[in-house]
Structures are given as structure tokens and as C-alpha cells.
């Protein structure tokens, strides 16, 4: 249902699975509404007709009774006609009694009308034809009353019932009611005085009955009563006919412009609209989720983020290796796929490394990270193998004495290693192993000692590094994560170059501040950052692109989510625990 603004037009509609049923329901509602509106407007006229019907029923009995008595008296007394004197007396008496009865009827009508006006709670117009019945003043007040009701109905189409305009009309209606009640009381008092006067006239006429014979007196009385009842009954019939005509002339305030017509075409659901809505909702929700993920993202994904968090330079960005990677890094990927984008990014780091501590003929490079799982050892292996390809003698030291896996990569035994050497349980020659890669030598971590930090702080570790620099161009130390243990601190202070590895999608924002804190705390100027496992990812990509820093080619890159392990989890365990949903994976 809807209402046209600024008009009094009401539109009805019904949605149903059965169009024929909906059409019948709407048309029935329309007809009922129009009928109800008309019935409401004819309430007063209907009540008038019912009231007159009640009076006519009692008056009909009185007419029959008076007529029967008159005929019975004529038959019993054998009287056919009344004398001229008696007819004159009967006429005067009949006129006075008729006038008295009319005034009594007026009183009844006034009482009924007053009751209707006072008790008109629904504010319906009162359609009484008062001409010839009451004082003209009552008719005028009734006309004003109906006019105010119509004015109020028109005002409600624009204003609320609590508005000042409607409230003023309500006040005028109350004033009219009060004036009507006052005039009704005055009219009743006037009628009472008139009836008293008529009673005196009737008594005076009846006093002349003594000069008329007894039988004729009774005949005059019966004939007079019968004539009075006939006139009153005729008068009521006339007023009933006027009320019926008035009721028939009343038209409803509502008109049906168009009847409801059924529609055989489906209006809901509309498949095209449903698909369009689903598409729009999907796009909005999808875009919203993307923005939500970006806003709630706690991880580093690109070089620009690192640059915004720290002043430490970035030596290079190692791209993500797209194929599956062995958990123990048994394949040196930079050598296995030398023409891949990954291998090129490692070579870019190698090139930039030559600019750090360039005055050193032999460099000690310490590679560390904040936590495990950021690709520290992975970067060590591939960077060392790339350096060996340019005829540099490289030795890799597995200095993560707590949890090193480099022995699996180079396929050597871990029964003896750095921990054995530092604890005077083995000689240097016993822990130094050649690898399958030319110019690349490896020292394993060895058995896990009870005091790894103390061994790395020892002078023997310092002497070992000094001795190795005499034989190798690069001494690359794979240390423990600085965010979990302090084992890497002495190695960082001994190194010529410190490389801090951040992994895209794994390292959090606070990890980027660790290199700067180390630099300030130990007065280091030789620390740089490597961003590992960088990939193209639309979800976390920026709105702009940038070039590799220090690379030999201008390749645009984006950042991506490369996270597949818990943040820093599993460092102290021998083997990383698989997630429950990875039961199908082999170790």
C-alpha cells in the first residue's frame, strides 16, 4: 500500500504466488472500503430512520386502536354523523391535540439529535432534516458542525492530529457542541410552555362539551383521537421518507479508479536481479575482505615497508622459489636452476655484497635473523654456492649450535663439528669437509653442547675465524636467530659484514627494527638487510611498483604472502611439528 505524496490517491498492491487470488483479495478490499466509507457517512441518517420506525410502530398500534373504538361506538350507538356544532368543536380540539403531539415529537427529536451530537466519537457528519421540526437556530448549528467536521477531515490529509490547525478546528467543534446543547435546552423549555398553553385551550374546549349530548360527546372524542393519530402517523411517514431520500443522496468519499488486474509474469525473484545483486555483494564483500586483510596484516611483504621502518640499508631481495623446496635444502637451488629469477636475485645479493667491507681481502660474513623459519640457512647455502661459482674460496660455518640442519644440505656427518672443536674434542681438520660444490667447504655444527653461548664467546672461536680468513675469500657464518637466543651476538661483533634476513610474509613489523637496535647497541656500521622469499601477490601488492635495489636488470616486483609456518615456532624442538590438517604430508 502506498500513498501518492500531495494527493489523496491510495494505491494497493499484493504479491502472492497465486495472481488470481491476489486480484480477488484486492478487489474485495476496495469494495469493502468504499462500502464502509459510505456506511460511516450514513450512520446518522440510518439512526434517524430506525428511530422513526420505532415511533411509527407504536403509533400504528394507536391508529388501529382508535379506529376500532370509533367504529365499535358507531355500531353500538347507531350514530352515523356529528352535528355542525360538534364538528366545529371536534376540529378545534383535533388541531390543538395535533399541535401538541407535534411539539412532543419535536422534543423527542431534539433529545435524539442532542444525544447524537454529544456522543459522536467518530466525528461523522449528522444528516438530520430539521426543517419544520425545531428552531432554525438548531439547524444552523448542525450545519456549522458538519462543515467543521469536513474541514477537519481535509486538514488531516495534510497535517497531523496534534498540529495547531487541527487542534483549533477541534476547539471550534467543542464550541459548536456547547452552543447546540444550550439551544436544545432553550427549545425544550419553549416547547414545554407552548404545550402548557395548548393544554389550557384543550381544557377550555372540553368545558363546552356539557351543551352537547353525551353520545355525541363520546363520538367527538373518539373521532378526534383517531384523526390526531392519523395525522401524527402521516407526519412520521413524511419525515421517514425525507430521511431515506437524504440517505440515498449521500455518496462515499472514496472512489475506485481502477480495479486490480492480475499479472501472469513473475515479479519475484527475478533471476537477473538476483545474479546482479549477488555479484555486487560478492565484489563489495571481496574488496572489503582484501582491505581488512591489508589493514590487519602484521607481516612485512615488500622492500618499501622495510625502508619505512628502519634506516638500515637493504642489500638485496631474494625472490621466492616457485617449485617445491626440500625441507632439508638438500638441493642448492641457485646451482640447480642457474637461469631462474630466483638464482638471478641471489647473484644480485652477491654483487652488492662486494661493496661491503671492500677494503677486506677476506671477509667474515655473519648471517642471522630474528626468529627461525625466515630463511637464514637457506640464504647462507645459496649465497655461498653463488660466490663459489666466481672462483671465490668459500667456507660455511654452521654456528647455530642448537638447531642446525646444514649438514643435511651438504650431506656430511654431524658427529663432529664446531661444538667439538670449541670444546677441544676435535681438530680443525676433523671438522672441515669438502662439498660437491667446487671451492665450497663446510664446517657442521656438531653435537648440541650444554653451553653453546659460552663456546661462541670463547677466544678459540675468534682465533678460528682469523685462521680461516687466511685460507678463504669468504667465511660465511650461519648463526642462531638473535630474537630467540644470544648465541649470535659474539659472531656479529667479530664479523666484517652482518646480513639480517627478513622473510616476506613471515617476518613481522618489529623484526625490521632489530638490525637498527643491534647497530646502535654494538656500534655496528656493517649491517645490512636481505628480504627473502619475495613474490608477486595481488592481495598484498602496493598501488605502485618499484625496481630491484642494486640489481642488474629493471624488473618490477610486488610483495606476497609466503607464510607457511608459525611465527618463531619449533626452534628448540628437534623436528617441526606438523599441523593437524597436514596429516597427509610426509616428513
C-alpha positions in Angstrom: 0.0 0.0 0.0 1.4 3.4 -0.9 0.0 6.9 -0.9 1.0 9.5 -3.6 2.5 12.5 -1.9 0.4 15.7 -2.1 -2.7 13.8 -3.3 -5.5 11.7 -1.8 -4.8 8.8 -4.1 -4.2 5.4 -2.5 -2.5 2.6 -4.4 -2.9 -1.0 -3.3 -0.8 -4.0 -4.5 -0.5 -7.6 -3.4 2.3 -10.1 -4.0 1.3 -13.7 -4.0 2.2 -17.0 -5.6 -1.4 -17.1 -7.0 -2.1 -14.0 -9.1 -5.9 -14.7 -9.3 -6.2 -15.0 -5.6 -4.3 -11.7 -5.1 -6.6 -10.0 -7.6 -9.8 -11.1 -5.9 -8.4 -10.1 -2.4 -7.5 -6.6 -3.6 -10.9 -6.0 -5.4 -12.7 -7.3 -2.3 -10.7 -4.9 -0.1 -11.6 -2.0 -2.5 -15.3 -2.7 -2.4 -15.3 -3.2 1.3 -13.5 0.1 1.8 -15.9 2.1 -0.3 -18.9 0.4 1.3 -17.5 1.1 4.8 -16.9 4.8 3.9 -20.5 5.2 2.7 -21.9 3.4 5.7 -19.9 5.7 8.0 -21.4 8.8 6.3 -24.9 7.5 6.5 -24.8 6.5 10.2 -26.9 9.4 11.4 -29.5 9.1 8.6 -29.8 5.4 9.3 -30.3 6.0 13.0 -33.0 8.6 12.2 -34.9 6.1 10.0 -34.6 3.5 12.8 -35.8 5.9 15.4 -38.8 7.0 13.2 -39.6 3.3 12.6 -39.8 2.8 16.3 -42.2 5.7 16.7 -44.3 4.5 13.8 -44.7 1.0 15.3 -46.2 2.4 18.4 -48.2 5.0 16.5 -49.6 2.3 14.2 -51.0 0.4 17.1 -52.6 3.7 18.4 -54.2 4.3 15.0 -55.6 0.8 14.8 -56.9 1.0 18.3 -58.5 4.4 17.9 -60.1 3.5 14.6 -61.6 0.2 16.0 -63.0 2.0 19.0 -64.6 4.6 16.8 -66.3 2.0 14.6 -67.5 0.0 17.5 -69.0 3.0 19.2 -70.9 4.0 15.9 -72.3 0.5 15.6 -73.3 0.2 19.2 -75.0 3.6 19.4 -76.2 3.7 15.9 -74.6 7.1 15.4 -73.6 7.9 11.8 -72.6 11.6 11.8 -71.8 14.5 14.1 -73.8 17.8 14.2 -72.5 21.0 12.8 -71.7 22.3 16.4 -70.0 19.1 17.3 -67.9 19.1 14.1 -66.7 22.7 14.9 -65.7 21.6 18.4 -64.0 18.4 17.1 -62.0 20.4 14.5 -60.7 22.9 17.1 -59.9 20.0 19.5 -58.1 18.0 16.8 -56.0 20.9 15.7 -54.9 21.6 19.3 -54.1 18.0 20.0 -52.2 17.6 16.7 -50.1 20.6 17.5 -49.4 19.3 21.0 -48.4 15.9 19.6 -46.1 17.6 17.1 -44.4 19.5 19.9 -43.9 16.3 21.8 -42.3 14.7 18.7 -40.1 17.7 18.4 -38.9 17.2 21.9 -38.1 13.5 21.2 -36.2 14.5 18.0 -34.3 17.2 19.9 -33.3 14.7 22.6 -32.2 12.2 19.9 -30.2 14.8 18.0 -28.5 16.1 21.1 -27.5 12.6 22.0 -26.0 12.1 18.5 -24.1 15.3 18.6 -22.6 14.8 22.1 -21.7 11.1 21.6 -20.3 11.5 18.1 -16.9 10.0 18.9 -16.0 9.1 15.3 -16.8 12.7 14.2 -19.2 11.6 11.4 -21.5 14.1 9.7 -25.1 14.1 11.1 -27.6 14.1 8.3 -30.9 15.2 10.0 -33.5 17.2 8.1 -34.7 19.5 10.8 -36.9 21.7 8.6 -40.3 22.3 10.2 -39.3 20.4 13.4 -37.2 22.6 15.5 -35.9 26.1 16.0 -34.0 27.2 12.8 -31.0 28.0 15.1 -30.5 24.3 15.8 -30.4 23.6 12.1 -27.9 26.4 11.6 -25.7 25.0 14.4 -25.9 21.5 12.9 -24.8 22.8 9.5 -21.8 24.5 11.1 -21.0 21.4 13.0 -21.0 19.3 9.8 -18.9 21.9 7.9 -16.3 21.8 10.7 -16.1 18.0 10.5 -15.5 18.2 6.8 -12.8 20.9 7.3 -11.1 18.8 9.9 -11.1 15.8 7.6 -9.4 17.9 4.9 -6.8 19.2 7.3 -5.9 15.7 8.4 -4.9 14.9 4.8 -2.0 17.4 5.2 -1.4 17.8 9.0 -1.2 15.6 12.0 -3.9 15.4 14.6 -1.6 17.1 17.1 -0.9 20.1 14.8 -2.1 23.6 15.8 -4.5 23.8 12.8 -6.4 20.6 13.7 -6.4 21.5 17.4 -8.1 24.8 16.5 -10.8 23.0 14.5 -11.3 20.6 17.4 -11.8 23.6 19.7 -14.4 25.1 17.3 -16.2 21.8 17.2 -16.5 21.7 21.0 -17.8 25.3 21.0 -20.5 24.3 18.5 -21.5 21.3 20.6 -21.8 23.5 23.7 -24.0 26.0 21.7 -26.1 23.2 20.3 -26.8 21.8 23.8 -27.7 25.3 25.1 -30.1 25.9 22.2 -31.6 22.5 22.6 -32.4 23.2 26.2 -33.9 26.6 25.3 -36.1 24.9 22.6 -37.3 22.3 25.1 -38.3 25.0 27.6 -40.1 26.8 24.9 -42.0 23.7 23.8 -43.0 22.9 27.4 -44.5 26.4 27.7 -46.3 26.0 24.4 -47.7 22.6 25.5 -49.0 24.1 28.8 -50.8 26.8 26.8 -52.3 24.2 24.5 -53.5 22.1 27.4 -55.3 25.2 28.7 -57.0 25.7 25.3 -57.9 22.0 25.1 -59.4 22.1 28.6 -61.5 25.2 27.7 -62.9 23.5 24.6 -63.7 20.3 26.6 -65.6 22.6 29.0 -68.2 23.3 26.2 -69.0 19.6 25.9 -71.8 19.9 28.5 -74.1 21.6 25.9 -73.6 18.6 23.6 -75.4 15.3 24.1 -73.5 12.6 25.9 -73.4 10.1 22.9 -72.2 12.9 20.6 -69.5 14.0 23.1 -68.0 10.5 23.2 -68.2 10.3 19.4 -66.4 13.6 19.1 -63.7 12.4 21.5 -63.1 9.1 19.7 -63.2 10.8 16.2 -60.8 13.5 17.4 -58.3 10.9 18.8 -58.5 8.9 15.6 -57.8 12.0 13.4 -54.9 13.1 15.6 -53.3 9.6 15.4 -53.8 9.6 11.6 -52.1 13.0 11.2 -49.2 12.1 13.5 -48.6 8.8 11.7 -48.7 10.6 8.3 -46.3 13.2 9.7 -43.8 10.5 10.7 -44.1 8.7 7.4 -43.3 12.0 5.7 -40.2 12.5 7.8 -39.1 9.0 7.3 -39.3 9.4 3.5 -37.2 12.6 3.8 -34.5 10.7 5.8 -34.5 7.9 3.2 -34.0 10.4 0.4 -31.2 12.1 2.4 -29.5 8.8 2.9 -29.8 7.8 -0.7 -28.2 11.2 -1.7 -25.1 10.5 0.3 -22.1 9.4 -1.8 -18.9 7.7 -0.5 -15.8 9.8 -0.1 -13.7 7.2 -1.9 -14.0 6.1 -5.5 -12.4 3.1 -7.2 -10.4 4.4 -10.1 -9.2 1.0 -11.4 -9.9 -2.5 -10.2 -6.9 -4.8 -9.7 -5.7 -6.8 -12.6 -3.7 -10.0 -12.3 -0.2 -10.3 -13.7 0.8 -13.7 -15.0 4.5 -12.8 -15.2 6.7 -13.5 -12.1 7.9 -10.4 -10.4 10.0 -12.0 -7.7 12.5 -13.5 -7.6 14.0 -12.0 -10.8 16.9 -14.1 -11.8 18.8 -11.3 -13.5 18.4 -9.1 -10.5 19.4 -11.8 -8.1 22.5 -12.5 -10.1 23.4 -8.8 -10.2 22.8 -8.4 -6.5 24.9 -11.5 -5.8 27.7 -10.2 -8.0 27.7 -6.7 -6.4 27.6 -8.2 -2.9 30.4 -10.6 -3.8 32.5 -7.8 -5.1 31.9 -5.5 -2.2 32.5 -8.3 0.4 35.6 -9.4 -1.5 37.1 -5.9 -1.8 36.2 -5.3 1.9 38.0 -8.5 2.9 41.0 -7.5 0.9 41.2 -4.1 2.6 40.6 -5.8 6.0 43.4 -8.3 5.4 45.7 -5.4 4.4 44.8 -3.3 7.4 45.2 -6.2 9.9 48.3 -7.6 8.2 51.2 -7.7 10.8 53.8 -9.0 8.4 56.4 -7.5 6.1 55.9 -8.1 2.4 58.0 -5.7 0.5 61.1 -3.5 0.5 59.2 -0.3 0.9 57.7 -1.4 4.2 61.2 -2.2 5.5 62.5 1.2 4.3 59.7 2.9 6.2 60.5 1.0 9.4 64.3 1.3 9.6 67.3 3.2 8.2 69.4 0.1 7.7 70.2 -0.4 4.0 68.8 -3.3 2.1 71.5 -5.3 0.2 69.1 -7.2 -1.9 65.8 -9.0 -2.4 65.8 -12.8 -3.0 62.8 -13.9 -5.0 60.6 -16.8 -3.9 61.5 -20.2 -5.4 58.3 -21.2 -7.2 58.7 -25.0 -7.1 58.6 -27.3 -4.0 61.6 -26.9 -1.7 63.1 -29.8 0.2 62.7 -29.3 3.9 66.4 -30.0 4.5 67.5 -28.0 1.4 69.3 -31.0 0.0 69.4 -29.2 -3.4 71.3 -26.0 -3.8 68.7 -24.1 -5.8 70.9 -21.3 -7.2 73.1 -24.0 -8.8 70.3 -26.4 -9.8 68.4 -23.6 -11.7 71.0 -21.0 -12.6 68.8 -19.2 -15.1 65.8 -18.8 -12.8 64.7 -15.5 -11.4 65.5 -16.8 -8.0 69.1 -17.5 -9.0 69.4 -14.1 -10.5 68.2 -12.4 -7.3 70.8 -14.4 -5.3 73.5 -13.2 -7.7 72.3 -9.7 -7.2 72.9 -10.0 -3.5 76.3 -11.5 -4.3 77.2 -8.4 -6.4 76.0 -6.0 -3.7 78.0 -7.9 -1.1 81.2 -7.0 -2.8 80.6 -3.3 -2.0 80.5 -4.0 1.7 83.9 -4.1 3.6 85.5 -3.7 0.2 88.9 -3.0 1.9 89.0 -6.5 3.2 90.7 -9.1 1.1 88.9 -11.8 3.1 85.5 -11.2 4.6 83.7 -12.8 7.5 80.0 -12.7 6.8 77.6 -13.4 9.6 74.0 -14.2 8.5 71.3 -14.1 11.1 67.6 -13.3 11.6 65.1 -12.5 14.3 63.5 -16.0 14.6 63.7 -19.4 12.9 61.9 -20.0 9.7 62.9 -16.8 8.0 65.3 -18.5 5.5 68.6 -17.7 7.3 70.3 -21.0 6.5 68.6 -21.1 3.1 70.1 -17.8 2.2 73.5 -18.9 3.6 73.7 -22.0 1.4 72.6 -20.3 -1.9 74.7 -17.2 -1.3 77.8 -19.3 -0.6 77.3 -21.5 -3.6 76.8 -18.4 -5.8 80.1 -16.9 -4.5 81.9 -20.2 -5.2 80.9 -20.0 -8.9 83.0 -16.9 -9.4 86.2 -18.7 -8.2 85.9 -17.4 -4.6 87.0 -19.8 -1.9 84.1 -20.0 0.5 83.7 -21.8 3.8 80.4 -22.1 5.5 80.3 -22.5 9.3 77.1 -23.9 10.9 77.3 -21.7 14.0 73.7 -22.4 15.1 74.8 -24.9 17.8 71.3 -25.6 19.0 69.4 -26.4 15.8 71.4 -26.6 12.6 70.4 -28.6 9.6 73.1 -27.6 7.1 74.7 -31.0 7.5 71.8 -32.4 5.5 72.3 -29.9 2.7 76.0 -30.8 2.3 75.4 -34.5 3.1 78.1 -34.7 5.8 78.2 -36.3 9.3 77.3 -34.1 12.3 79.1 -36.4 14.9 81.9 -33.9 15.0 81.7 -30.2 14.3 82.2 -26.7 15.5 81.0 -27.6 19.0 83.5 -30.4 19.2 86.3 -28.1 18.1 85.4 -25.3 20.5 85.3 -27.8 23.4 88.7 -29.3 22.4 87.3 -32.6 21.4 88.4 -32.4 17.7 90.9 -30.7 15.5 90.1 -28.3 12.7 91.0 -30.8 10.0 88.5 -33.3 11.5 85.5 -30.9 11.2 86.3 -29.4 7.8 84.5 -31.1 4.9 84.7 -30.6 1.2 81.4 -30.4 -0.6 80.1 -31.3 -4.1 80.3 -27.7 -5.0 83.8 -26.6 -6.1 85.6 -24.0 -3.9 83.0 -24.5 -1.2 84.0 -26.0 2.2 81.7 -26.7 5.2 82.0 -27.0 9.0 79.0 -28.6 10.6 77.6 -27.6 14.0 78.3 -30.8 15.7 76.5 -32.3 18.7 74.4 -29.9 20.7 76.5 -28.7 23.6 75.2 -27.7 27.1 76.8 -24.3 26.8 76.6 -23.0 23.2 76.8 -19.3 24.1 80.0 -19.8 26.2 81.7 -21.7 23.4 80.9 -19.0 20.8 82.1 -16.3 23.2 85.5 -18.1 23.6 88.8 -16.9 22.2 89.1 -20.1 20.3 86.1 -19.1 18.1 87.8 -15.8 17.4 91.0 -17.5 16.6 89.2 -19.9 14.3 87.7 -17.1 12.3 91.1 -15.3 12.0 92.8 -18.5 10.9 90.1 -19.3 8.2 90.4 -15.8 6.7 93.9 -16.7 5.7 92.7 -19.5 3.5 89.3 -18.4 2.3 87.9 -15.3 0.5 84.6 -15.6 2.3 83.9 -17.0 5.7 80.1 -17.3 5.9 78.8 -17.9 9.4 75.2 -19.3 9.8 74.4 -18.1 13.3 71.4 -18.6 15.6 68.4 -16.2 15.5 69.1 -13.1 17.6 65.5 -12.8 18.6 65.4 -16.1 20.4 68.9 -16.6 21.9 72.1 -14.6 22.4 74.4 -17.0 20.7 74.9 -14.8 17.6 76.0 -11.7 19.4 79.7 -12.5 19.6 79.7 -13.6 16.0 78.0 -10.4 14.9 80.7 -8.4 16.7 83.5 -10.4 15.1 82.1 -10.3 11.5 83.1 -7.9 8.8 79.7 -7.9 7.3 76.4 -8.8 9.0 73.4 -9.8 6.9 70.0 -9.8 8.6 67.4 -11.9 6.9 63.7 -10.9 6.8 61.2 -13.2 5.1 58.3 -11.8 3.2 55.0 -12.9 4.8 56.8 -14.4 7.9 58.7 -11.5 9.5 56.6 -9.1 11.5 57.0 -5.3 11.6 59.0 -5.4 14.8 61.6 -7.6 13.1 62.7 -4.7 10.9 63.8 -2.7 13.9 66.1 -5.4 15.2 69.1 -4.6 12.9 69.0 -0.9 13.9 68.9 -1.8 17.6 71.9 -4.1 17.1 73.7 -1.4 15.1 73.2 1.2 17.9 73.9 -1.2 20.8 77.2 -2.5 19.4 78.2 0.5 17.3 78.0 -1.5 14.1 78.2 0.1 10.7 78.4 -3.1 8.7 74.9 -4.5 9.0 72.5 -4.8 6.0 69.2 -6.5 5.4 68.1 -9.2 2.9 64.4 -9.6 2.1 63.9 -13.3 1.4 61.1 -15.2 -0.4 59.7 -12.2 -2.2 56.9 -12.9 -4.7 54.2 -11.3 -6.9 50.9 -11.3 -4.9 48.0 -9.1 -5.8 46.4 -9.4 -2.3 49.3 -7.6 -0.6 50.7 -5.7 -3.5 51.1 -1.9 -3.4 49.4 0.5 -5.7 52.7 1.3 -7.3 55.8 -0.7 -8.5 59.4 -0.3 -7.8 62.7 -1.7 -9.2 65.1 -4.1 -7.5 67.7 -2.2 -5.5 71.1 -2.9 -6.8 70.1 -5.5 -9.4 71.5 -5.6 -13.0 68.1 -5.5 -14.6 65.0 -3.4 -14.2 62.3 -5.9 -13.2 59.2 -4.6 -11.5 58.2 -6.6 -8.4 55.4 -6.9 -5.9 55.2 -8.5 -2.4 53.3 -11.5 -1.4 52.3 -13.9 1.4 54.9 -16.7 1.8 54.0 -17.7 5.3 53.7 -21.5 5.9 54.9 -21.9 9.4 54.1 -20.4 12.8 55.9 -17.3 13.8 59.1 -18.4 15.5 57.7 -21.9 16.4 59.8 -25.1 16.7 63.2 -23.5 17.3 64.0 -25.6 20.4 62.4 -28.8 19.0 64.4 -31.4 17.0 61.8 -31.6 14.3 59.0 -29.1 13.5 55.5 -30.4 14.4 53.1 -30.7 11.6 49.7 -29.0 11.8 46.8 -31.4 12.3 45.5 -30.7 8.8 48.8 -31.8 7.3 48.5 -35.4 8.3 48.8 -36.4 4.7 52.2 -34.8 4.2 55.4 -36.9 4.5 58.2 -35.7 6.8 
